[in-house]
Structures are given as C-alpha cells and as structure tokens.
Amino acid sequence: MSLRYLPFLALLFATCRPASQPPTPSPEHQKALDQFQLMDGFRIELVAAEPLVTDPVAMEIDENGQLFVVEMPGYPLDLSRSGRIKLLTDTNNDGYPDKSQIWADSLTLPTGLMRWRNGLIVTDAPDVLYIEDTNGDGRADRRQVLLTGFARSNPQHNLNSPVFGPDNWIYVAHEGAITPFVYKKEFGDEGSPIRFPGGSSLRGAGATSLPKNADGRNVRFRPDTYQLEELSGETQYGQTFDPWGHHLLTSNANHLFHEVLASRYIRQNPNLLVPDATQNIPDHGDAAEVYPTTENPNHQLLTDKGVITSSCGVTWYNGGAFGKAFDRVTFIGEPSHNLVHADVIEDNGASFVAKRLLEKREFLTSKDAWFRPVNFYVGPDGALYVVDYYRQSIEHPEWMSDEMAKSGVLYNGKDKGRIYRIVPENGLPMNWLGQLDLGKKTTAELVALLDQPNGWTRRTAQRLLYQRNDRAGIEPLRNLIANAERPEANVPALWLLRNLNALDAETLRLALRNPVAGVRETAIRVAEDANNPALLSALLPLASDTDAKVRYQLLCTLGRSNDSRAEEARLAILKRGIDDPWVGPAALAGASGREMALYNVAKQAFGAKPSNAKQTFFAYIGATLGNRAQPAEVAQLFRPDAQADWCRVAALSGLARLWQHRGVTVQLSNTDRLALLPNLNGPVPPDSWQTQLDLLRLVGLPKTSSTVTDVAKQAAQIATNARQDVARRSAAVQLLALYKPAAYEKLLAELTVQKGPEPLRLAAFQSLSRSASRRACTLALADWAALTPTLRRTAIDAFMDQPDQILALLAAIDRQQIQRTDLDWHQQVHLMNYDDNRIRTEARRLLAADEDRQVVLAKYQPALVKTGQATSGKTVFQRVCSSCHQLNGQGVAFGPDLTTLRNRNPQSIMTEILHPNHSIADGYDFYTATLRNGQVVSGILARETSTTLTLRGPGGTETVVSRTDVSRLDKSKQSAMPVGLEAQISLQQMADLLAYIRGK
C-alpha cells in the first residue's frame, strides 16, 4: 500500500476501531481456505459464511458501513419467493460480521442490489424494485416497483447487477430471454415493454417506455426524473466501468467485451445499419483456456471443460490498495471451473485489448469443486470481496443430463455460502463494518472524498452528492477540477457539475487541457450532454489529440452538431483513424443527410490505397445511401472513377447487400445499368464483378444494345475456355444466365455436372436454378452422391422453390437417394407444416423422427467404448458437420465452434449430435424475421444493436436488417441442427468423430 493511501484511511475511518485479525474459522471453513491457490503477494480471508449467509449472489456496502447481501436460494427452479436480503452486523467489535438478520424477503430470484437514497435498488425479474426500511428497525417496510417488463427467463439470463454509473445514471445489466425446452412453464416468459409503472400519468413528467424486454439490451434509467434509455450492448451476469466510464460486459464463454458505439450515436442516423456495437477484447479469444486446480471436478453434461464457459461478475479493480500494477485489471468469476480469472486491460484505438494477468495459471483457484465465485465487490478498504455461491451444482437443469437433474443434487449446498476478501500479503484492516459516516459529511467533505484513491469512496461520495443536488457543491467541485491530485476525481466532478447545470466554459476548458486522456475524453462527453453550442470552440482543438479514444469520443460527440467547423473536425478524425474499425461507423452516425458529401471526401482521402477497414467503411456508405433512397445520390455510385474505383465498388457491395433483402429502393437509368456490366477482359477483380452481377440480378440488364451483345459474346468465349481463371469464368457464367438464360441452359447444365472447380460449378448451378429450376433439380438428383456439401445445400434451396420440386425432393428422400438430414431442421419443419396437404402429409411421413431420441442414444452407447481414429473422424466431420460447424479453423461458422467441446465428456457430445433438441446452446436460437415487404430471412441471431439484427443462415451467410423493417420475429422452438444424423453415422464413425472433436 502506498503511503499516500494512509491519509485517506485516516479521513474515511476517523471513528473506526483499531484493526483486528479475522476470527478463527471453523474446521470446515478452514479446510475451504486451505484449498485455495492464490497469486503470490496476496492472502484470502473469510468474511462471512453459513449460517450468517447462504446462497449469496451480490453484496453492497452503504455510506454508513452497513453490509447487505442478496441471497438466492431458489436457483435453479424454485419460484416460491424464497429470495431475500440480509443485513450483516458486527456485535463484538472485531470488525467482522457475527450476526445477520433478514432485511427484506419474499423476492423470487433476486440478482443484484445497489444503494439508493435511504434504501436499496434490487433487480428481481420482471421488476427493478426500490426497498427501504423507513423506521430503522432493521426490516424493510416499503417496496416500490421502479421499472417493470423484463423477461423472467432462465435465472442465469435475467436482469441483474444495478450500478450507479460514472455519469449519474443507474445501469441495469440485461440480455435477451432464452428459449427453454424443459422448463417452458417456469421460464418461458419473454417480457413486455420496459416502463415505469403509472402509465400515461407519468408521460407528462417525461417518462418513456422501451420495446418488449428492451430488445435484449442493457438499460439505464433515472428514477427521479423518469428517464429511461436502451443501450447498444447486452451482458449476461455482471457489468463494470473503468475510471473513465467505458462500459465492459461479459457473457458465458465471451468473458470480456466493450460497448464501443453507444446507442445514442447510432440513432443519430436512422439510415445507418451497424451490425454490432461491442468488441471482444481478450487476445486469448472466446472460450479461453483456463487452468483450474479442482480435485474431482463436477462438470455437467453441457459444460465445456478446460475453457471459460460460465463467466460472470466482471469487475474492474479500482480499490487503490493492490499497487499500480492492478490499476487496469479486471476479474471475472468462472464458477464451473472453481476459479477467478484476471486480465490486464490495454488501450487499442477506440477500444481495448485484454491480456492474461498470469500465464498458465489463474489469479485464484480452489481444489474444492463446490467453490462457486459468482460476483465481486471492491470495498472501502480496497479489498476485493469474492461472493461464493457454494453449491455442488451451478448449472441449470435445462442443460443437464436427465439423470443429474433428477439425482437430487440441484440444491446441495443451499444451506451454505461464503464471502471472502482478498488483500495484499501484509494485510488490510477491515474496520469499516458499521463504522462509516459518509452520510453525515458536509457537501464540501464529500467533494474532497472524490479525490481519494478508492473507487468505492469516489462512487459513494458522488452518489450522495447527486442525491443532495446541493448547489453549495459547485465551487468545491470547480476547485477540485483545478487542483485534483488524482485525475480520476475529474470524472465525478464534471458529471456532478453537469447535473447542477453549473458546467462553465472555463472549467470545461481546464478539463479539456488535462494531461490525462481519460479526463479529456470525459470532458467531451459531458460537454455533449450539456448541449451548449458555445462550448464547440473549446472542443475543436481535440480533433488532433494524441489519444485515439479522445479523438473517437470527439467524433461521436460532434455528430450532434451541424456547424461546418464540427464537420471539418470529424473529417480530420476520420482521415487519421480510418483503419480503426469503429471510426468509420461513428463518422457515418454523425453524417445523417450528408452521406454523399462524406463519400466524395473519403474517396479523395483514401482512394490511393485500399484496406479492409476502408472497404468496410465504403460498404457502410453504400448501404446507408440505399436506405436514404435518393436517386441522384445512388446514381453517383454507378459512375466509374478512374482514380479510386475500388471505393465505388465497395460502396456498391453495401448497396447490393441492402437491396437483396429490402428490395431496390430507386429506379436506375439505362446508363446506370450499362455501367454495371463487368469488363471480363480486364484485370481480375472478382469482388467487383460479383458486386456488379448481384446488382444486375436485382435491377435487370440494360435495354438491348450493342454493348450488351458484345459483353455477352465475350462471356460465352470465357465461360467455355478452361485456360481462363475460375473467377473470370464464374462471372461469365452468371452474366450469360442474365442475358439469355434459355439459350445458355445447355452450357450451364454441362458446367454443373462437369467435375471442375467448385466455384464454377456452384455459379453454373445457381444460375441454372434461377432460370430453369426444374432442370437444375433433375441434374442435382442425377449427380447427388458426387455433390459437395455446398452444392447440396444450394440444390436443396432450389428444390424448395416450387411444390412439384418439393414432391420430387420428398420422393428422393423416400428412396434414400437424399438423406433427410441434408435438409436443415427448419426446412424439415417448414415442409411438415406446408400449406399443400400432399406435401404436408408426405413430409410428416418421411421427416418426422421415427425413433425416440432416448432409444437412439441407447443404441449408440457402444460407440463410447470403441476406440476412435481421429483421422477417420475428420472425414466424418467434413461429410456430416462441416457445412454448419467449424473445428480447428475448418468448416462453416453457423452453429457453435466444435473446438470448444474438446474437453467435454463423450456422452455429452454424442447427446448433442443425436438429440439436438435436448437443449440449444446459448446464442444459437433460430429466428425467422418476416420483413414488411413480405420477404422472410431466417438464421441464428448472430448480433444485435438497438437498431439492427444480424441473422446468420446455414452456410454462414449473414444478413443485416433494420429493426424497423421487421414486422414479425419468431423464435423457433427447435434447434437449428437436424434430428436424425444417426442415419449418416455408424457406431464406429461416431467413435471416430468423437475422437476427432476431442483431439484424441
């Protein structure tokens, strides 16, 4: 601990007793302590355990040093309102709790709490509650619903972790409801519009509501002013902020990600479709390898062993007591592996990169398989408090084997639970319990506490100052910004001045000149919120700031200004930062109505040298212009540019993707269509040709002219010339099919059945299926055994176009020429519910699973004891699985990456293969979006923002659609994986496949 920390302790704990050692633990609790392995330089102490606390999931320390703990004994299935909040106290003056009392009860599945005014804000789906003890008897007697409408889904996915944010908003962690199969009645609720209770009576006070379940997004609100906002990110259990207000999130295998592009910026441009607003930041990836020390681990059926699979409780350490090396460290709990993982966060442009704190080991592990770290808390003493749910089983029975779910283990440990504290090896006094007096301090004294090294102290002082709304704090806050010892003090001071409507230009300029980048970034954000045009001149010089995050924040903030100087600054930032993938979307978000001007300037700036980020940026521009649907603007994209034509082609690719699902939004002239004709005798730019052909397919060829005829002749010569490169021939084939499909039908058929390069065969077959679908299907049937998985999937799509072709497909399945598993599950369901009775009857006869899945699993048990050959298993994977899954970097990223299953037990993997509807992996529900133009888009919901949905279809193709275009979004009750794969896999092949998946 630094000596500078000691005056703060003296101030904060002026009335505290001398420090003492923790009480001697019971033999059982000492055994738990002995089983920990902790990073060198630290020690772990027991703070509280059963019977004082049981089933703890969150804790809060208030300004008076009162310790509140949320207990959730009902997990996983009990909805009988057994949840409660306990107040822990110290009666023997040793600094540690020795008494607990129930402060509030009759909660269902409470997931978090936060001090607010004289009570607590508690998350308990479907509500955010305010609970208060009004008479001081230690028992809450007031309960008020602040917000309601959140889904009561699986408890692991309900709203949770309310946090008082750096900007004086209350943030609620939240994600979309999941689809239960086993426990539909208990956890099938999908929520309703998020709202303040009171309805229309509150609208005059400015209250708003959010869409159903807030579209599965995080939420922030202010209960006193009825302000409510949907954010652009989501999180599962836990959220945290760094000292400068960057929002970090977590979810299962994706243990750390950052909300980079805020919803308020995305919404500035209603025509911009951004597929994601968050960035995964660990350099060790999703499902990162972990290093447990558990003895006799108890991993459930669907737990991925050896990798992060249950990340929760993400916490940025800001205690100020672990040394400078921990000033940028985050912790997450990984209860499935009985450990705590830590990362060091480094800046990386507009976002971050997270690197392991330790290599080949973890910050904290336990040999005890019942140790379940689910949450953390940084206390007023700087210690890291670890909330241990302590259960034999942490997994929900929705994803357990039936035997385990029925074995009685679900509630083993329900009468237990622990809270630990981690401190430096030389110790930290625990002398805050019931001994703090921040609530009694003057406004000036609270302002002084904002300049302390401990994050709990700064946040608590900020909250108290915000609640007081005392204008006596204005001058002390301004003085603090001028003289703060710690740069972090500027953040609460600036936001408090903003809320007091007292942010003067001189104070802002002082903050904008601060040598610490985070202070400058915060000052920009606060100035934006102040909405004072006079502050613009103070912001503009930061367009050339040395820090990427400062420039990025200014780019976002200036998007709200129509001043020409702001536009110049935005362009300067864009030019400097275009290779950061977040800068382009942020620039477009602030260019609503000025996208074409931005396009022209960007062409001049970037045209000399393409890059992935630049091409993505221009594709965004093209799609945004297509959404705006201004014919004169779109027409400019069809005019070749000798200096930077790749910019135009990239913009056209975005336009093509938009029109493919939204429809053509403007009428093109014949000249524009002529400009789309590819020059097949020029250099090979396959992306350019494909984009031009995609657009021609949507808008049609130019009216008959000699140019079209000449290009068609070139295409015919190229298509039949085996010496030409594949990309050129593939483009020629597609052009011929557009020109005179009947005349070239024979050529397309020949190229389809020839054993040539797959891209050429695929182009020929797709072209043939568009013009002569019946012939394409006949050709596919004749050559089915030799078709690649990609060609088979394309052929199935062709069969599904017409009722008579569907009947031909079903006939082929009946004679076992085509396997029913060649159809994805949702195609099978579609046919079994088809409007045509002939098709529906035949499909149900052929496609309905003819064996009970448990019977099939029983038949395949011998595969678990057979010796599998991984080399043979690779062949099985390529034939059966690779069209939807990746493994070792091979295959299509549609379903879960099978690499994450490497450490799972063989029985679990085989169950997933043979009984896919037993459960759906989190994040792999299959959706069908019906658009307002009647088009239907289906797939896994790969990503969401507050304005877009990204659906990933079989084959890995992604479609980004605007939420406003969706008239209906249906979630399937079935897995995207087809039932009946046993028809393609023998017992030995199953053993081989399991060996390959597990890397054996």
Secondary structure, DSSP 8 states (H G I E B T S, - for coil): --TTHHHHHHHHTTT-----------HHHHHHHHTEEE-TTEEEEEEEETTT--SEEEEEE-TT--EEEEE-TTTTT--SS-EEEEEEE-SSSSSS--EEEEEEEEESS--EEEEETTEEEEEETTEEEEEE-SSSSSS--EEEEEEE------GGGS-EEEEE-TTS-EEEE-------SS-HHHH-----EEB-TTGGGGGGGT---EEEGGGG--EEEETTTTEEEE-S---SS-EEE-TT--EEEEEBTEEEEEE-S-HHHHTT-TT---S-SEEE-BTT-TT-B-----SS----TT--TTB--SBEEEEE---S-S-GGGTTEEEEEEGGGTEEEEEEEEEETTEEEEEESSSSS-SEEES-TT--EEEEEE-TTS-EEEEE---S--S-GGGS-HHHHTTT-TTTTTT--EEEEEEETT------TTT--GGGS-HHHHHHHTTSS-HHHHHHHHHHHHHHT-GGGHHHHHHHHHH-SSGGGHHHHHHHHHHTT---HHHHHHHHT-SSHHHHHHHHHHHHHHT-GGGHHHHGGGGG-S-HHHHHHHHHHHTT---HHHHHHHHHHHHHHTTSTTHHHHHHHT-TT-HHHHHHHHHHHHTTS--HHHHHHHHHHHHHHHHHT-HHHHHHTTS--SS-HHHHHHHHHHHHHHHHHH---S---HHHHHHTS--TTS---HHHHHHHHHHHHHH---SS-HHHHHHHHHHHHHHT-TTS-HHHHHHHHHHHHHH-TTTTHHHHHHHHHS---HHHHHHHHHHHHHH-HHHHHHHHHHTGGG--HHHHHHHHHHHTTSHHHHHHHHHHHHTTSS-GGGS-HHHHHHHHT-SSHHHHHHHHHHHS--S-HHHHHHHTGGGGTS---HHHHHHHIIIIITTT-EETTEE-SSS--GGGGTTS-HHHHHHHHH-GGG---TT--EEEEEETTS-EEEEEEEEE-SSEEEEE-TTS-EEEEEGGGEEEEEE-SS-SS-S-GGGG--HHHHHHHHHHHTT-
